[in-house]
Amino acid sequence: MIYLLIIILGLVIDRLTKIYAVNNLMERTLDGKLINLTYLENRGAAFGILQDKRLIFIILTTAIVIYLLYYFLKNIKTSPMILNLSLAMIISGAIGNFYDRLIQGYVVDFIEFSFVRFPVFNVADILVTAGCTLMIIYIILHGDK
């Protein structure tokens, strides 16, 4: 099943890139023309809000992931490809950051745009953002169904 592969591949890439960041970026930043690699421990949510509220994130993420998995598995055969793909990406990213919060107490972020001020992020964040973008596109195109 392609969607399960997307979830697993997203988790593997997220873990490997975070391991790379921990092993290579804690002492230095790699500057590029478009992207900098900068190690950061995020103890909050998006844009650093709700710092050190780990229990809230663990409970909330658990509830959301369980619901998304339930909906995804229940409707996988009848849902359009774009919706299944968006859910697979969101689930993968949510589990990736959930793992960090549960095991380490913080999320490892390391990707930073060098040309604009924007919060540092990671592969799991990219997966959630891309999945949500696809879901918005789906809702715009098929929202009345």
Disulfide bonds with the S-S distance in Angstrom:
none
